[in-house]
Amino acid sequence: MKRTTILLTALALVILACGQVQASKLVASPVYDIGYESERWPNIEFSFDDMEGDVSGYSTADFSAGASPHFHIDTYMAYEGAHSWWCGNFDYDADGGYGNSWDDRLVIPTLDLSGATYPILTYAFRHDSETGYDYTYVQAESLGVFVDLNRGYDGTQPWTDIGLYGFILATYDNPLNARFRFLSDGAWSDQDALYLSVGGGFMCDMVKVFDYFGGYVYFYDNADDQVNLIPAVPGAAGDFWHLIDRCCPAYSDPHSWWCGDDADTSFVPPMLQNALYSPLVNLVGALSCTVRFAIHFAIPTVDNDYITFNGTSNGADYYGIAAYWGDFGSCDGWGGTAYNIGYDITQFDFPGPYTWGGFLWVMYTTDNGCGPAGGGDAGAMIDDVTFLGNHESPVENTSWTQIKALYR
């Protein structure tokens, strides 16, 4: 649990319904069910979908396909000279910051370190990112795989020049591939104003690779007259949300939405930023609306893979509500591993008026594609989506209205 401000009712739901989850994480706004059991107004079912009929109102998107680098050269809070490299922007507040679910790399071009006796990477840096969740890693390839040289920079650190106390590169691959990598999770950043940084997330300057004993400089970038670093983001990962018609893992057989790979149902596809949008539901005249759905997920707890829940009550602006991870490890037709919980989507625009309600699920995965291995249901499954709430005037149940009409 990421925040202790989550309501106890929501916590109880997670504990009682998800006992098999090895780890769970709630982020962003607390879960409120405003008026769901109101004595004054009747509960209204605005919409229900068990995925057994027309699902053309649902849509999917691969957010990774449109990603662009956030690392850039800027004068803001520069360390040496007029410029420094910055993974951040002014999109969210005046003192600069970063957003949710960023995966940015600042790459040192491939270097041939042949002949170097004691190659070292040094740099100056500063950062401001959420402690324990949003990190900047310094990485180099070992046997063709990027490994972390540091434990990950998080929290707040003023400008620091590590000087000669850099990272020794002699044990890593030659030619050398190295980079800085900034990773933020699905909530608590300047974007949603739940973590307000100053100049977040990461800045660096005077990046140098040199031979400590020989003195030869293999690489240098001061962000001013010598610019050699390369900003990058992952390539498009693909769109894996699709409707499936097998009894497992559908909640109400046989159809459900699944973010997973039919070619290998035991592993979560890597590098996903994969979205599933519900149809928009008319909320005009509603006092509140809670979205409830059945969900089953097999998402590794050993990695930073997770699914986020987001809602809108105006048909345009989606707000982060929560994020979860967990690894059930088996596909048993949902059974005890499925749970149906609700999220108030009108809390962000309370007290309205509301127009169109919708829900958005986004699956995020890292670059190793790990999974339950053998479970057959790696990823996330969604079924039985219901929009419930209260209306400003009583609305009779449709079937009862039809029955009364027979006696007129």
C-alpha positions in Angstrom: 0.0 0.0 0.0 1.6 3.2 -1.1 -0.4 5.7 0.9 -2.0 5.5 4.3 -4.6 8.0 3.3 -6.6 5.3 1.4 -10.0 4.7 3.1 -10.2 1.8 5.5 -13.2 0.4 3.5 -11.0 0.2 0.4 -8.3 -1.5 2.4 -10.7 -4.0 3.7 -11.9 -4.8 0.2 -8.3 -5.5 -0.9 -7.5 -7.7 2.1 -10.7 -9.7 2.0 -11.0 -10.2 -1.7 -7.3 -10.4 -2.7 -5.9 -12.6 0.0 -3.7 -14.4 -2.5 -2.1 -11.2 -3.9 1.6 -11.2 -2.8 1.8 -7.4 -3.1 -0.6 -4.7 -3.9 -0.3 -1.0 -4.5 -2.9 1.7 -4.3 -1.8 5.1 -5.7 -3.4 8.5 -6.5 -6.7 9.5 -5.2 -8.6 7.6 -2.4 -11.5 5.5 -3.4 -14.9 7.0 -2.5 -18.3 5.5 -3.0 -20.3 8.7 -2.6 -24.0 7.9 -2.1 -23.8 4.4 -3.5 -26.1 3.2 -0.7 -28.0 6.4 -0.2 -31.2 6.2 1.6 -32.5 9.4 -0.1 -32.0 8.5 -3.7 -32.4 5.1 -5.4 -29.4 3.2 -6.8 -29.4 3.5 -10.6 -27.7 1.1 -13.0 -26.5 3.5 -15.7 -24.8 0.7 -17.7 -23.9 -3.0 -17.4 -21.7 -5.0 -19.8 -20.8 -8.7 -19.4 -18.9 -8.6 -22.8 -21.3 -11.1 -24.3 -22.9 -8.6 -26.7 -21.8 -5.6 -28.8 -18.4 -4.3 -27.4 -17.7 -1.9 -30.3 -17.9 1.0 -27.8 -14.7 -0.2 -26.2 -11.4 0.9 -27.6 -7.7 0.2 -27.0 -4.5 2.2 -27.5 -0.8 1.7 -27.4 0.5 4.7 -25.5 4.1 3.6 -26.1 3.7 4.3 -29.8 3.5 8.0 -29.3 6.2 8.4 -26.6 8.8 11.2 -27.1 11.9 11.8 -25.0 11.8 14.1 -22.0 15.5 14.4 -21.6 16.7 17.7 -23.2 19.2 20.4 -22.8 17.9 23.4 -20.8 19.2 26.5 -19.0 16.9 25.9 -16.1 18.9 25.2 -12.9 22.0 24.5 -15.0 25.0 23.3 -13.2 28.1 24.3 -15.2 28.1 26.8 -18.1 24.7 27.8 -19.5 23.1 24.4 -20.0 22.5 21.0 -18.4 20.6 17.9 -19.4 17.1 17.7 -17.8 14.5 15.0 -17.7 11.6 17.2 -16.8 9.5 20.1 -18.1 7.1 23.0 -17.2 4.0 21.3 -18.3 2.6 20.8 -14.8 3.9 23.7 -12.7 6.0 26.8 -12.8 9.1 25.4 -11.0 9.4 22.4 -13.3 8.7 18.7 -12.7 7.9 15.3 -14.2 5.0 13.1 -15.1 3.5 9.7 -14.4 4.8 6.5 -16.1 7.8 8.1 -17.7 10.6 5.8 -19.1 13.4 7.9 -20.4 16.9 7.2 -21.4 20.0 9.4 -21.9 22.4 7.3 -23.9 26.2 7.4 -24.1 27.2 6.4 -27.6 28.9 3.1 -27.9 32.5 3.4 -26.8 35.6 1.3 -27.6 37.5 1.1 -24.3 40.3 -1.1 -25.7 43.6 -0.2 -24.0 42.0 1.5 -21.0 43.5 0.2 -17.7 41.0 1.8 -15.3 38.0 3.4 -17.2 35.6 5.5 -15.0 32.3 7.1 -15.6 31.8 10.4 -13.8 29.2 13.2 -13.9 27.4 15.9 -11.9 23.8 15.4 -11.1 20.7 16.5 -9.1 17.2 15.0 -8.7 13.9 15.4 -7.1 11.5 12.4 -7.4 9.2 10.5 -5.2 11.2 8.5 -2.6 10.8 4.7 -3.0 8.9 4.8 -6.3 10.5 7.0 -9.0 14.1 6.4 -9.7 17.0 7.3 -12.0 19.4 4.4 -12.7 22.9 4.6 -14.1 23.3 1.5 -16.3 25.9 -0.3 -18.4 25.7 -3.5 -20.4 27.0 -6.8 -19.0 26.9 -9.8 -21.4 24.5 -7.7 -23.5 22.0 -6.9 -20.7 21.8 -3.5 -19.0 22.5 -3.7 -15.3 22.3 -1.0 -12.6 25.5 0.6 -11.5 23.7 2.5 -8.7 20.8 1.5 -6.4 18.6 4.2 -8.1 18.5 7.9 -7.3 15.2 8.9 -5.6 14.1 11.7 -3.3 15.8 15.0 -3.3 19.5 15.6 -4.0 21.1 19.0 -4.8 23.7 19.4 -7.5 26.6 17.0 -6.7 29.7 16.4 -8.7 30.8 12.8 -8.1 34.3 13.7 -9.5 36.7 10.8 -9.2 34.2 8.8 -7.2 32.6 7.5 -10.3 31.8 4.0 -11.6 34.5 1.7 -12.7 33.7 0.3 -16.1 36.4 -2.3 -16.5 34.2 -5.3 -15.8 31.4 -4.3 -18.2 31.1 -5.1 -21.9 33.6 -3.6 -24.4 32.5 -1.9 -26.6 30.7 -0.1 -23.8 27.0 0.8 -23.9 25.9 2.9 -21.0 23.0 5.2 -20.1 21.0 7.1 -17.5 17.4 5.8 -17.2 14.6 7.7 -15.4 11.5 5.7 -14.4 8.3 7.0 -12.7 5.3 4.9 -11.7 1.6 5.4 -12.4 0.9 8.2 -10.0 2.3 10.7 -7.5 4.2 13.2 -9.6 3.9 16.8 -10.7 1.4 15.7 -13.3 -1.3 14.8 -10.8 0.0 17.2 -8.1 0.4 14.4 -5.6 4.1 14.8 -5.5 5.3 18.3 -6.1 9.0 18.4 -7.1 11.2 21.3 -7.8 12.9 20.8 -11.1 12.2 17.1 -11.1 12.9 14.4 -12.0 16.7 14.2 -13.0 19.4 16.5 -14.3 23.0 15.8 -15.2 26.1 17.6 -16.6 29.8 17.1 -17.3 29.3 13.4 -18.2 32.7 11.9 -18.8 34.3 8.5 -19.4 38.1 8.5 -19.0 41.0 6.3 -18.1 42.0 7.1 -14.5 45.6 6.1 -15.0 46.2 7.0 -18.6 44.1 10.2 -18.5 42.6 9.6 -22.0 39.1 10.9 -22.3 36.9 8.5 -24.3 33.7 10.6 -23.9 32.7 14.0 -22.7 29.4 16.0 -22.7 29.0 19.4 -20.9 25.6 20.3 -22.5 27.2 23.5 -23.9 29.9 23.3 -26.6 30.3 19.5 -26.4 27.0 17.7 -26.8 27.2 13.9 -27.4 24.5 12.3 -25.3 21.4 10.9 -27.0 17.8 11.2 -25.5 15.7 8.1 -26.2 12.5 6.3 -25.3 11.4 2.7 -25.8 9.9 1.8 -29.2 6.3 0.9 -29.6 5.4 -2.2 -27.5 2.2 -3.2 -29.2 -1.5 -3.4 -28.4 -2.4 -6.6 -26.4 -5.9 -5.8 -25.1 -8.4 -8.0 -26.9 -11.6 -9.9 -26.3 -11.1 -13.6 -25.5 -13.7 -16.4 -25.5 -12.3 -19.1 -23.3 -13.8 -20.0 -20.0 -10.6 -19.2 -18.3 -10.3 -16.4 -17.4 -13.8 -15.0 -18.2 -15.8 -14.1 -15.1 -19.2 -14.5 -16.8 -18.4 -17.0 -19.4 -17.2 -17.1 -22.0 -15.9 -13.5 -22.9 -13.7 -11.1 -21.1 -11.0 -8.5 -22.0 -7.4 -9.6 -21.6 -4.1 -7.7 -21.8 -1.9 -10.7 -22.6 -0.2 -12.5 -25.4 -1.9 -15.4 -27.1 1.4 -16.7 -28.4 2.7 -17.2 -24.8 0.0 -16.9 -22.1 2.6 -17.5 -19.3 4.5 -14.2 -19.7 3.5 -10.5 -19.6 4.6 -8.8 -22.8 7.4 -6.3 -22.1 7.4 -2.5 -22.3 3.7 -2.1 -22.4 1.8 1.2 -22.0 -1.4 -0.4 -23.1 -4.9 1.2 -22.6 -8.4 -0.1 -22.6 -11.2 2.5 -22.7 -14.8 1.7 -21.7 -17.7 3.2 -23.6 -18.9 6.6 -22.3 -22.1 6.5 -20.3 -24.6 9.4 -20.0 -24.4 10.8 -16.5 -26.5 13.9 -17.0 -28.6 14.4 -13.9 -26.5 12.0 -11.8 -25.5 12.8 -8.3 -22.7 10.3 -8.3 -21.4 7.3 -10.2 -19.4 4.3 -9.1 -17.8 2.0 -11.7 -17.6 -1.7 -10.6 -15.9 -4.5 -12.5 -14.5 -7.9 -12.0 -10.7 -8.1 -12.4 -8.2 -10.9 -12.3 -4.5 -10.3 -12.7 -1.3 -12.2 -12.8 1.3 -9.5 -12.7 4.8 -10.1 -11.3 5.5 -8.7 -7.9 9.3 -9.0 -8.5 9.2 -6.2 -11.1 7.6 -2.8 -11.6 4.7 -4.1 -13.7 1.2 -2.8 -12.7 -2.2 -1.8 -14.0 -3.7 1.6 -13.4 -7.4 2.6 -13.0 -8.6 5.9 -14.3 -12.0 7.6 -14.5 -13.8 10.5 -16.1 -17.1 12.1 -15.4 -16.9 14.7 -18.2 -16.0 12.4 -21.1 -12.6 14.0 -21.6 -10.3 14.3 -18.6 -9.2 11.0 -17.0 -7.9 11.0 -13.4 -5.8 8.3 -11.8 -7.6 6.5 -9.1 -5.5 3.5 -8.2 -2.9 1.0 -9.4 -2.3 -2.6 -8.5 0.1 -5.4 -9.0 0.0 -9.0 -7.9 0.8 -12.5 -9.1 -1.9 -15.2 -8.6 0.2 -17.6 -10.6 -2.7 -19.8 -11.8 -5.9 -19.6 -13.9 -8.8 -21.2 -12.1 -11.7 -19.5 -13.8 -11.4 -16.6 -11.5 -12.9 -18.3 -8.4 -11.3 -16.9 -5.3 -8.8 -14.9 -7.3 -11.4 -12.5 -8.8 -12.9 -9.6 -7.0 -15.4 -6.9 -7.9 -14.7 -3.5 -6.4 -15.9 0.0 -7.2 -14.4 3.4 -7.8 -16.3 6.7 -7.7 -15.5 8.5 -10.9 -17.4 11.7 -9.9 -15.2 12.5 -7.0 -12.9 14.6 -9.2 -15.6 16.9 -10.4 -17.8 16.8 -7.3 -20.5 18.1 -7.0 -20.9 18.2 -10.8 -22.8 18.7 -13.1 -21.6 15.5 -14.8 -21.9 14.7 -18.5 -20.3 11.4 -19.6 -18.7 8.8 -17.5 -16.0 6.4 -18.5 -13.2 4.2 -17.3 -9.7 3.5 -18.4 -7.4 0.6 -17.6 -3.7 1.0 -18.5 -1.2 -1.9 -18.2 2.4 -1.0 -17.7 5.3 -3.5 -17.9 9.1 -3.3 -17.8 11.6 -4.6 -20.3 12.1 -8.1 -19.2 8.7 -9.6 -20.0 8.6 -11.8 -16.9 5.5 -13.5 -15.7 3.8 -16.2 -13.7 5.4 -18.8 -16.0 2.9 -21.6 -16.4 -0.1 -19.8 -15.1 -1.6 -19.4 -18.6 -3.2 -16.1 -17.7 -0.3 -13.6 -17.4 -1.5 -10.0 -17.6 -4.9 -8.5 -16.6 -8.5 -9.5 -17.3 -11.6 -7.3 -17.1 -15.2 -8.4 -17.1 -18.7 -7.4 -16.0 -18.3 -3.6 -16.0 -21.1 -1.8 -14.3 -21.8 2.0 -13.9 -23.9 2.5 -10.7 -25.0 5.6 -8.9 -27.7 8.0 -7.8 -29.9 10.3 -9.9 -31.3 13.7 -9.0 -34.8 12.3 -9.6 -36.1 8.8 -9.0 -35.8 6.5 -12.1 -38.0 3.4 -12.2 -36.6 0.1 -13.2 -37.3 -0.5 -16.9 -38.8 -4.0 -16.4 -41.3 -2.7 -13.7 -42.4 0.1 -16.0 -43.1 -2.5 -18.7 -45.1 -4.6 -16.3 -47.3 -1.7 -15.3 -48.0 -0.8 -18.9 -49.7 -4.2 -19.4 -52.5 -3.1 -17.0 -53.2 0.3 -18.4 
